[in-house]
Amino acid sequence: MRTKTFVAVLIALLAFAVVASAAPNMIPANQKARSRANADRAPVIEKVDEHWILKPSGLERYAFVHYKKGFAKPPWAGGGKAKENKCYEFLGRGVQWKQLPVNYVIDPTYSGLDVSEVDEQTWQAVSEWDDFTGADLFGPGGVVYDGTWDDDKPDGRNELVFGDYNEPNVIAVTITWGYFSGPPSKRQIVEFDILFDTDYNWGYTGDTNEVDLGDETIMDLQNIATHELGHGIGLDDQYDENACSEVTMFGESQEGETKKRTLESPDIKGLQELYGGLSDK
């Protein structure tokens, strides 16, 4: 009986793997994670010595789809009541990186920008998170031209890449890989992969006061990268427009927007609960 049950489960998992591999650049609608409740806990299946196994055991992923303003669907859409929000929330009960610093690479291919501009705006986004924690959070970034957006299984690199995401009104998608359940001592983030959708004209909207919009023909890379990196280090989206629309982790954006470039108090509080304050060095 145990053998039959195992075979049935394995067949189901393999069927899932085939479906998932058929469209590696799309998160199926029923797997989109815009909150912790909708996290996609897909198994990673590999063939080892002619046997299919889950590897590594227990690995899960969160998939965050960042929509253009007016197109996101928060967790309470379609009924129910939005809960009172402190404007920051974690993945899997405060799951964080245990191996610091977090190194990353960027692939500027298809960005339409000079590599130096992509590198500079990404570094500014990384530095904003680093500036508010005493932890040695991010390491130096690198530039590659073979970047991959890993939505089916991790490859050991934290990557920021540009590509076409086949759904309208999507600005970026971040996959955060890790162990989000089980014994607390085993929970941790192990990789993130960020895709910036090439449907938009990426660039720098200029120096703004972060209240008014900048150049509305440009999707500000620093603005969006700062938000997506928040997912990479363990923070969830926010959708309470009345209370949380100004925080970096608010889940909608638009062309010309720059207010996500700088962290607000809730973003900082969430960051410091995970990695410590400035005095914790």
C-alpha positions as CSV (number, residue, x, y, z in Angstrom):
1,M,0.0,0.0,0.0
2,R,2.8,2.4,0.9
3,T,4.5,1.7,-2.5
4,K,1.3,2.3,-4.4
5,T,0.7,5.6,-2.6
6,F,4.3,6.7,-3.3
7,V,4.0,5.9,-7.0
8,A,0.7,7.8,-7.2
9,V,2.2,10.9,-5.6
10,L,5.2,10.7,-7.8
11,I,3.1,10.5,-11.0
12,A,1.1,13.5,-9.8
13,L,4.3,15.5,-9.2
14,L,5.8,14.5,-12.5
15,A,2.6,15.7,-14.3
16,F,2.9,19.0,-12.5
17,A,6.6,19.3,-13.6
18,V,5.6,18.7,-17.3
19,V,2.9,21.4,-17.2
20,A,5.2,23.8,-15.4
21,S,8.0,23.3,-17.9
22,A,5.7,24.0,-20.8
23,A,5.5,27.7,-20.0
24,P,8.6,28.7,-18.0
25,N,8.0,32.4,-18.4
26,M,4.5,32.5,-17.0
27,I,3.2,32.0,-13.5
28,P,-0.2,30.3,-13.9
29,A,-3.1,32.4,-12.7
30,N,-3.8,30.1,-9.8
31,Q,-0.2,30.2,-8.6
32,K,0.3,33.9,-8.5
33,A,1.4,35.0,-5.1
34,R,0.5,38.5,-4.1
35,S,0.4,37.6,-0.4
36,R,1.6,34.9,1.9
37,A,-1.7,33.1,1.6
38,N,-1.1,32.5,-2.1
39,A,2.5,31.3,-2.0
40,D,3.3,28.7,-4.7
41,R,4.9,25.8,-2.9
42,A,6.0,23.9,-6.0
43,P,8.3,20.9,-5.6
44,V,11.6,20.9,-7.5
45,I,12.0,17.5,-9.2
46,E,15.3,16.2,-10.6
47,K,16.4,12.9,-12.1
48,V,19.2,11.3,-10.1
49,D,20.6,7.9,-11.1
50,E,17.4,7.0,-13.0
51,H,15.2,8.0,-10.1
52,W,13.0,11.1,-9.8
53,I,13.4,12.8,-6.4
54,L,12.4,16.0,-4.7
55,K,15.6,18.0,-4.5
56,P,16.3,19.6,-2.2
57,S,13.5,18.3,0.0
58,G,11.1,20.9,1.3
59,L,12.2,23.7,-1.1
60,E,9.4,26.1,-1.8
61,R,8.9,29.4,-3.7
62,Y,7.0,32.6,-3.5
63,A,6.0,34.2,-6.8
64,F,5.3,38.0,-6.6
65,V,3.7,39.6,-9.6
66,H,4.0,43.4,-9.5
67,Y,1.2,45.1,-11.5
68,K,0.8,48.5,-13.0
69,K,-1.4,50.8,-10.9
70,G,-5.0,49.9,-11.1
71,F,-4.5,46.3,-12.2
72,A,-3.4,44.4,-9.0
73,K,-5.8,42.2,-7.1
74,P,-5.2,42.2,-3.4
75,P,-5.9,39.1,-1.3
76,W,-9.3,40.4,-0.2
77,A,-10.5,41.2,-3.8
78,G,-13.9,39.9,-4.6
79,G,-15.3,40.0,-1.0
80,G,-14.2,40.2,2.6
81,K,-12.6,43.0,4.5
82,A,-9.1,44.3,4.4
83,K,-7.4,43.7,7.8
84,E,-5.8,46.5,9.8
85,N,-2.3,46.8,8.4
86,K,1.0,47.8,10.0
87,C,2.3,48.1,6.4
88,Y,5.0,45.5,6.6
89,E,4.7,41.7,6.6
90,F,7.1,38.8,6.2
91,L,7.4,35.6,4.2
92,G,6.7,32.4,6.2
93,R,6.9,33.9,9.7
94,G,10.0,35.9,9.3
95,V,12.0,33.7,7.0
96,Q,15.3,35.5,6.2
97,W,18.7,34.9,4.7
98,K,21.1,33.1,7.0
99,Q,24.1,33.2,4.6
100,L,25.2,36.9,4.4
101,P,26.1,38.9,2.5
102,V,23.7,38.2,-0.3
103,N,25.5,38.5,-3.7
104,Y,23.7,39.1,-6.9
105,V,24.2,39.5,-10.6
106,I,22.4,41.7,-13.2
107,D,22.0,40.9,-16.9
108,P,21.4,44.2,-18.8
109,T,20.5,42.4,-22.1
110,Y,17.1,43.6,-23.4
111,S,16.9,46.5,-20.9
112,G,17.5,49.1,-23.6
113,L,20.0,50.7,-21.3
114,D,23.8,51.0,-21.0
115,V,25.2,48.5,-18.6
116,S,26.5,51.3,-16.4
117,E,23.0,52.7,-16.0
118,V,21.5,49.4,-15.0
119,D,24.4,48.7,-12.6
120,E,24.1,52.2,-11.0
121,Q,20.4,52.1,-10.5
122,T,20.5,48.5,-9.1
123,W,23.3,49.5,-6.7
124,Q,21.3,52.5,-5.5
125,A,18.4,50.2,-4.8
126,V,20.6,47.7,-2.9
127,S,22.2,50.5,-0.9
128,E,18.8,51.8,0.3
129,W,18.2,48.5,2.1
130,D,21.8,48.3,3.4
131,D,21.7,51.8,4.8
132,F,19.1,50.9,7.4
133,T,20.5,47.7,8.9
134,G,23.7,46.9,10.7
135,A,23.9,43.5,9.0
136,D,26.2,43.0,6.1
137,L,23.1,42.4,3.9
138,F,24.2,42.7,0.3
139,G,27.5,41.9,-1.3
140,P,28.9,43.5,-4.4
141,G,26.9,43.0,-7.6
142,G,28.2,41.6,-10.8
143,V,27.3,41.8,-14.5
144,V,26.6,38.8,-16.6
145,Y,25.2,38.2,-20.1
146,D,23.8,34.7,-19.5
147,G,21.3,35.5,-16.8
148,T,18.2,33.3,-16.4
149,W,14.9,33.9,-14.6
150,D,14.5,30.7,-12.6
151,D,10.8,30.2,-12.1
152,D,10.9,26.3,-12.1
153,K,14.0,25.6,-10.0
154,P,16.9,27.6,-8.5
155,D,20.4,27.7,-10.0
156,G,22.4,29.1,-7.2
157,R,22.5,32.7,-8.5
158,N,20.5,35.7,-7.4
159,E,19.7,37.3,-10.7
160,L,18.0,40.5,-12.0
161,V,17.2,40.2,-15.7
162,F,15.0,41.8,-18.4
163,G,12.5,39.8,-20.5
164,D,9.0,39.7,-21.9
165,Y,6.4,38.4,-19.5
166,N,3.4,37.3,-21.4
167,E,0.7,39.0,-19.5
168,P,-0.5,42.6,-19.8
169,N,0.1,45.3,-17.1
170,V,2.8,43.3,-15.3
171,I,5.9,45.4,-14.4
172,A,8.1,42.8,-12.7
173,V,8.0,39.3,-11.2
174,T,10.1,38.1,-8.4
175,I,10.6,34.4,-7.4
176,T,11.9,34.0,-3.9
177,W,13.2,30.4,-3.2
178,G,13.6,29.0,0.3
179,Y,12.4,26.9,3.2
180,F,9.3,28.7,4.5
181,S,7.9,26.0,6.8
182,G,9.1,23.2,9.0
183,P,11.4,23.7,12.1
184,P,12.3,27.4,12.6
185,S,16.0,26.6,12.6
186,K,15.7,25.2,9.1
187,R,13.7,28.1,7.6
188,Q,15.7,30.4,5.3
189,I,15.8,32.1,1.9
190,V,18.2,30.6,-0.6
191,E,17.7,32.5,-3.8
192,F,15.7,35.2,-5.6
193,D,15.2,35.8,-9.3
194,I,13.8,39.1,-10.6
195,L,12.3,39.7,-14.1
196,F,11.7,43.2,-15.3
197,D,9.1,43.2,-18.1
198,T,10.4,44.6,-21.4
199,D,6.9,45.8,-22.3
200,Y,8.0,49.0,-20.5
201,N,10.6,51.7,-21.3
202,W,13.1,51.3,-18.5
203,G,15.3,54.1,-17.3
204,Y,15.8,56.9,-14.8
205,T,12.9,59.4,-14.5
206,G,15.2,62.1,-13.0
207,D,15.6,63.7,-9.6
208,T,12.1,64.1,-8.2
209,N,10.5,65.0,-4.9
210,E,8.9,61.5,-4.8
211,V,5.5,63.1,-4.5
212,D,4.9,64.2,-8.1
213,L,5.6,61.9,-11.0
214,G,8.7,62.2,-13.0
215,D,9.0,61.4,-16.7
216,E,5.8,59.4,-17.3
217,T,7.2,57.8,-20.4
218,I,9.7,55.9,-18.3
219,M,9.4,53.1,-15.7
220,D,12.0,54.0,-13.1
221,L,14.4,51.1,-12.7
222,Q,15.7,52.1,-9.3
223,N,12.1,52.5,-8.0
224,I,11.0,49.0,-9.1
225,A,14.3,47.3,-8.2
226,T,14.1,48.6,-4.6
227,H,10.6,47.1,-4.2
228,E,11.6,43.8,-5.8
229,L,14.7,43.4,-3.7
230,G,12.4,43.7,-0.7
231,H,10.8,40.4,-1.7
232,G,14.3,39.0,-2.2
233,I,15.2,39.6,1.4
234,G,11.9,38.4,2.9
235,L,9.2,41.1,2.8
236,D,5.7,40.7,1.5
237,D,3.6,43.0,-0.7
238,Q,1.2,45.6,0.8
239,Y,-2.2,46.5,-0.8
240,D,-3.9,48.7,1.8
241,E,-4.1,51.8,-0.4
242,N,-5.5,54.0,2.5
243,A,-2.7,53.1,5.0
244,C,0.2,51.8,3.0
245,S,0.3,53.4,-0.5
246,E,3.5,55.3,0.2
247,V,5.6,52.4,1.5
248,T,8.2,50.8,-0.8
249,M,6.5,47.4,-0.5
250,F,3.2,48.7,-1.8
251,G,2.3,46.3,-4.6
252,E,1.4,48.6,-7.5
253,S,3.5,51.1,-9.5
254,Q,3.3,53.3,-12.6
255,E,5.5,55.1,-15.1
256,G,7.3,58.2,-13.6
257,E,6.9,56.9,-10.0
258,T,9.9,57.3,-7.8
259,K,8.6,57.1,-4.2
260,K,9.7,53.5,-3.8
261,R,13.3,54.5,-4.2
262,T,13.5,55.4,-0.5
263,L,12.2,53.2,2.4
264,E,9.5,54.4,4.7
265,S,9.2,53.7,8.4
266,P,7.2,50.4,8.0
267,D,9.7,49.1,5.4
268,I,12.6,49.9,7.8
269,K,10.9,48.3,10.7
270,G,10.3,45.1,8.8
271,L,13.9,45.1,7.6
272,Q,15.3,45.6,11.1
273,E,13.1,42.9,12.6
274,L,14.7,40.5,10.2
275,Y,18.3,41.7,10.1
276,G,18.8,44.1,13.0
277,G,19.1,47.8,13.4
278,L,22.0,50.1,12.8
279,S,23.3,49.7,16.3
280,D,23.4,45.9,16.0
281,K,26.8,45.6,14.3
